[in-house]
Amino acid sequence: MSQQNSAIRCSSITKTFGSVVANDSIELEVSYGEILALLGENGSGKTTLMNMISGIYHPDEGQIYVGGEPVSITSPMDAQNLGIGMIHQHFKLVEVFSAMENIVLGTPGRLKSRRAMKQEVLDLCKNYGLEIDPEKRVYEMSVSEKQTVEILKVLYRGAKILILDEPTAVLTPQETDKLFNILRQMKQQGCAIIIITHKLGEVLDISDRVTILRKGKSVGSVETAQVDAAKLTELMVGHKVSLAIERPEPVDAHTILKVVDLTVAKPDGSKGLEDVNFRIRSGQILGVAGVAGSGQKELCEAIAGLIPAQKGAVLYKKENILGKTPDEIIDLGISMSFVPEDRLGMGLVAGMGMTDNMLLKSYRSGKGPLVDRAPARDLAKRLMKELSIVTPGIETPVRLMSGGNVQKVLLGREIESNPNLLITAYPVRGLDINSSYLIYDLLNKQKQKGVAVVFIGEDLDVLLELCDRILVLCHGRVTGIVDAKTTTKEEIGLMMTGEMSAEEKEKEAAEA
């Protein structure tokens, strides 16, 4: 790679936090006019490295070069002045401001008229093949439009080096295609792009080269055209991994849960769910797809008895449990487990170890005022061994574990309660490939035991491979319930944007 065309080069970058070596002599290089994918398991050091390039951290050892020249990046402003822009997974926009106001916000320089700023934004859009209404308010935008504003923000500040962290996590397939077309256009304009993603299909689609990190070290870079998903996985984890997700057929399926006209309000009074209808049978995995904020959270919490509903019914084995508290649901003898998306907020107590977090599920079943910790301690030890949970000990606070290990603790605890219904919200979000496939295997084992599983996910490839049926939500309404074996990502993507499936159109026509 010629030094003249080099955008960023990291040489022997080392960063430690106490006794933990997050980055150990990392080597990385990306050129102008190139898209580099950065791959690695959770804890491999990707985020730490990107935080040093964007000025949040400073390396303990090593040197960063920009345009072939050694630089010292001590703050995000230094990074911005060097033409480096970071686009985070969680957007940093002011909702009540327009696109233009968000783009120019905080930029130094002389005062400009609103008309002049608008023209600058339009010129930038034209130059990079982007489309946005400069006057549109952020709260009126789709997720894809918000991401376009984030890209324009860094381009407006003169960035020629872009870092994108999990940019497709909340996009439909159509929006992902649109984003990738934008990135290819930016590449042609001479930008250097680093993309961090867990989705190997996207890595193979968009990148020119891939740099792989493992346990804080760089294990090398490869030309994307010369590898496949299996090879990338092997480089990430150090050994071959099967990428096949089993889908055993349901046995003796019968209805466990039926949801009828479920309508739920959000805290601000707007509709979270509106007239949602579906059923799930034993030994079946029902996937739930939708862009972020389409009602997934409200659906989980209403079924679990955590929030009230405005109308409708949730029939568990023909008994309406809507309106009952979680304790009342348990007292009825209903075996239901809920794995929330907020693992350390709703699922586990961050300051407690595994033993006490096991007790959270079982302490009510004890007799007398004293709690016997021995069974919970034994369960914690067994889960630690069976699920390969990495932790110094079962009394170590779970907040000190990696995301994958935290999820194993939570899912393991819920499965041990022998549920008939298991509700999982984004159980593999942010997890590396090894941990993700372990979770899929655990869910399939529950399915084979006759457990009904609700799987809310964001990776459509996984939903299509793992689930039996997929329910699609858009703005709190069901736009389709389809057979995962016969549908496509494109069909689901259209339903995620509000286009109803043929079955839902027929149903609406019959009700009209």
N, C-alpha and C positions, 0 to 999 in steps of 0.2 A: 504494500500500500504506500503510495508516494506521500512524502511528508508535505508536499505542496498542497495536496488535496485533503489532507487529514483534518477532520473537524475537531475530534476529541481523542486524546490518547491518555490512558491511565497506565502508569508504570509503577509496578511494585507497591500498589496502594495497600496500606495496612491501617486498620482501625480497631481499637480495643475499647471495651466498656468494662472496667474493673478487670476481672480475670477472664472475661469472655472475649475471644478474638472473633469479631464479626467479619472482618475482611483481612485476609492473609496473603499479602504480596499479589494482589489482583492485577491482571493485565487485560486491558480492553481498548479497542480502537474502532472508531466509526468515521467514515469519510463523508464529505459533502456529496449529495446525490446518491445516498445509500440508505437503506432501511435495515437496521440491525435489531434482531430480537434478542432479548436477554431472558434466559431460562434458568430455573433452579427450583429446588424444593423449598418449602417454608424454612426459614432460618439459614438459607444458603448465602445471604449477604447482599441480595439484589437491592433492597430498599436502602440499606446503609450506603452502598456505593452510589446510588442515584442521589441520595441526600448530600453526599460530598460534592458531586458534580454541580448540584443546584445551590450549594452554599449554605445548607442547613448544618452540616457537620464539616469538620476540617480533618484531613488525614493525619495520623500520627507519623506515618512514614510514607515515602514515595512521592511521585510528582504527577500533576495533571498538566497536560499540554492542550492548548486550544489554537488551532491553525498552525501547529508545529512549534509554538512558542510556550515556554513554561509560564504558568500563571499561578497566582494564589487566590483561591475563591473562599473568602471568609464570611460572605453574607449572600443572601438571595439577590441583593442589589448588584454585587460584584458579578454574579452569574448573568443577570440581565444585561449588564454593560458589555459582557463578552458575547452576547447574542444567544444565550442559553435560556430556554423556556420550559417549564415543567407543567404538564397538564395532569392534574390529579384525578383519581377515580371519583372522588366526591367533589362536585363542582363548587367553586368558590365565587358565586355570583350574588348580587343584590337583587332579590326577586322583584321588588317594585320598580327597579330601574329598567330602562330600555336597553336593547342590545348595544346601541352606540354608547350610552352612558357607562355601561359596564366595561366596554372595550377601552375607552379613553380614561377611565377613572384612575387617578393616582399618577398619570404620566406627567413628567415635568415639562417645562417649556413655556413659551408665550401663550397668552390667552387667544383662543380661536373662536370664531363664530360657530354656532350650532350647524349652520349650513356647510361651513368648511370642514368640520369634523365628520359630518355625514358623508360628504364627498370623498374624504380620505378612506372611510370605511368601505364605501362602494368600490373605490379604486382597488383596495386591498382584496375585496371579494372577487373582482374581475381578474386580477392578476393570478390568483390561486384557484380559480374555478369554484369559489364558495358561493352559497346562496343564503342570504339572511335579510330580513326587513330591519333596518337600523332602528326604526321607531317602535318595534314590537316589544312589549314588556316581557321580562323573563318568566313571570308566573303564567303567562299565556302560551309558553313554548313547549314543544315536545322535548323529550330527552335528547334526541338527535340535534335539535336546534340549539339547545343549551351547550352541547359539546362544541358545536361550530363557533359559538360565541367565545368559549374558552380558547379555542385555537386562534381565533382572530385577536384575542387579547394579547397573546404572546407574540404574534406576528406584528401587531401594531407597535410593539415595543422593540421591534427590530430583530427578533429571534430568527436565527438560521439553523439552530440546533434545537430540536424538540424531543422531549422525553414524555412518553405517554404511559401512565400506570393503569393497567387493566382497562383500556378504553372502551371495550365492547361489553363490559359486565352487564349493563342494563339496556343494551340495544337489541332491536329485532334483527333478523337476518338481512332484511332490506336496508335497515339503517347501518348495519355493519358494512354491507357492500358499498354504501354511499361514503362512509368514512374512509374505507380503503381506497376508493377512487380519489378522494381528497388527498390522502397521504401519497399516492402515486404521483398526483399532480405536483405536490410540494417537492417530492423527490426530483421531478423533472426540472423544477425551478431552482434546484441546487441545494435544497435543505438536507441536513443530516437528521435522521430520525431514529430514536431508540424506543422500542416498544416492549413493555413488560406484560406478559400474558401467560396464563396457565393453559390456554386452549391451543393444542398442538396443531389442529387443522388450520387455525388462523396464522400461526407461525409459518407454516409451509406455504400459505397463500400469499402473504404480504411481504415477507422478509427476503433480503438478498443473502444475508449471513446470520448465523446464530452463535452467540457466545453463551457458554454454559458455566454456571457456578455450582460448586458442590461443597457443602460444609465450610463456606467462607473462602474457598479457593477457586481460581479459574482453572477449569479442566480443558479449556481450549475453545477454538472457534471453528466452525465448519460452514462450507457453502451450502445454502439451503437446498439447492437443486441436487445435491449429492446424498441427501439423507431422507429418511422417512420418520413417521411418528415413533415407531418401535426403536429406531436407533437413537433418536433424541431422548427418549425415556431412559434408555440404557446409559447414556452419557450422564443424565441427571442423577440417577440413583446408584450407578455403579454396577448394576447387574441387569439382566434381561427381565422385563415385566410383561405379563400378559395384559393386553389392552382390551380384551373381550369382556363385555358385561353379560352375565348370564340372565336369561329371562325365563325361568321355569313356568310352566303352565299352571294356572290356578286349579286346585283340587277341591271338589265338593263345595263350590262357591255358593254362598247365600248372602243376602243383604245384611250387612252389619249396621250401616248408617245411611239414613235418607234425609236429605236436606230439602225443605219445601219453602219456596218463596221467602228465603232469608233476606232480610233487609236490615242493615246496620248503619248507624251514623258515625262519622268521624268526630273527634273532639271539637272541631270547629263548626259542627252541625251539618256539613255537607255529606252526601251519600258515600259511604264506604263500600257497601254492597247493596244491590237492588234486585230483588226477586230472583235470587240464586237458587237453582234447582239441580240436584244431582244425587246419585247414590253410589255407594262403594260396597263391594262384596268381600267376604273373607278370602284370604289368599290372593289378594289383588293389590297391585300398586297403582294408585291413581295419581298421575302427575298433574301439577297445576302450573301453567305457564302464563306469563303476562309481564309487561314492562313494570318497573318498580312503581309501587303506589297504586296498583290496579285493584286492590282489595284483598291481597294475599294475607296481610297481617290481620285484618279484621275477620277474615274467614277462619283462620286458625284460632284466634282468641274467642270468637263467638262459640265455636264448637266446644272449646275447652272450658267454657263457663267463666272466662275472665272479663268479658265485656257484655253489656246488655244488647238485645236486639229490639228493633222497632216493631217488627212483625215476622211471622213465619214460624217454622218448626224445625227442630233437629231431632229426628227419631232414631234413637239407639236401640236396636232390637225392638222396634215398634213403640218404645216409650219416649215421650217428648222430654228431653233434658234441657230445653231452652229455658233460661231464667234461673236455673239451679246454679249454686256456687260449686267450685271445684271440690270442696269437701263433701257437699251433698251428693255430687256425682259419684265420688268414691264410696260414700256410705250406702249408696244404692247397689253396690256390688259391681259397678261398671268399671271394667278394667281398660283405662284409656291413658296413654302416655303422650306427652307433648314436648317436642324438642324445639324450643323457640330459636329465632334467628339471633337474638341477643343472648349469647351464651353466658356472658359474665354479668348480665344485668337481670335477666329473668330466669336463666337456667341454673346457674351455680352461684355460690357466694365466693367472690374472688379471694377474700382473705382466709378462707377455710381450706383445709387439706381435703384429700379424697375421702377420708373416713367420715368427717362431719358432713360433707356433701352427699354421701350415701345416706346418712341419717335423715336428711331433709325429706326423703321419700318414705321412710319407714317408721319414724319416731311415733306417729300417731297410733301405730298398731301395738305399741308396748303396753304393758300392764303396770299400774302403779306410778308413783311420781318420779322414779329413777329410770334413767335411760341406760340400757345395756349397749355399750359401744362395740362389744366383741363381734357380733354378726356383721356390722358395718365395716369393721376393720378387716375381717376375713374376706368380705366381698371386695373391698378396695384392693387387697393383695391379689385376689384371683383375677380381677379385671386388669390390673397392672401387668400380670403375666400373660393372660390370654390375648389382650389387645395390644401388647407391646407398647404400653404407655411409658414414655420417657420422662422420669421425674426423679429427683434425689431420694424421695420417700413419700409414703402415703400421707404424711402429715405436712408436707410442703404445700404452702398456699398455691391454689391452682392458677392464680394470676401470673405465677412465675413460669408456667408451662407455655409451650408453643400452641398456636391455634389448633393444629391437628390433634395434639394430645388433650387439649381442653374438650374438643368435640368427642373424642373417644370416651372420656370420663362421663360426659353428659348422656351420650347415646347408650353407653354400656349400662348406666344406672337405670335408664328408662326401660331398656329391654329386659333387665333382670326382674322387673315387676310383672312379667308375663302378661302383657296387654293383649286385648282383642283388637284394639284400634291404636295405631301409632301414627301421630301427626308430626311430620318433620318439616321445618322451615329452613331452607337453604343449608342443609346439613354439611355440604362440602364447600361452602363459600370460603375462598381464600386458602383452601387446603392444597397441599402438593399432591401429585398424582398417586403416590403410594398410599397416602392417607385416604384419598378419595375412593380408590378402588376397595380399600378395606371397608369403608362405610357402605358402598354398594353391596358388598358381599354380606355384611351384617343384615342389611335390609332384605336381601333375597332369602336369607335363612329364616327371617321372621315370616316372610311370605309363605315359605314352604311349611311353616307351622300352622298356617291358616290365619295369620294376623292380617288385618286390613291396614294398608299403609297409605297415608296421604303424603306425597313427596312434592314439596314446593321447590322448584329449581329455576335456574336462569340459563343453564347450558342446554340448548335444544337438542344437541346431539345425544347427550346423556338421557334426557327425557324420552327420546325416541327409542333408545336401546334398553332402558331399564323398566319403563312403565308399560302397563297393559293398556290403559286409556289415558288420555290427556284432556283436562278441562282447561279452557283458555278464558282468561278474564281481561276485560278492557273497561276501564273507568267503573269498576264495580259490577259490571254485568257479564253474564256468560255469553260469549260469542261463538262457542262451539265445544262439543265433547266428542273426541275422535279416537279411533283405534290407532294406537301407536305403531302398529305393524304396517298399516296401509297409508298413513298420512305422510307428508313431507315437511321439512323445515320451512319451506316457502309458504305453504298453506297455513301453518301455525303462525308465521310472521304476519301474514295478512290479517288473521283473526286477532292478533295482539294489537293491531292498529285500529280495530273496530269493524273490520269486514266480517260479517257473520258467515258461518258455514251453511251449507245447503240445508242441513237438518234443522238448524236454528231458524233459518228463514221460513221453512215450511211450518215450523211450530208457531212462529209469530203470525204467519198468515192464517193459520187455523184458529188462533185465539182472537184475531181481529174481528 
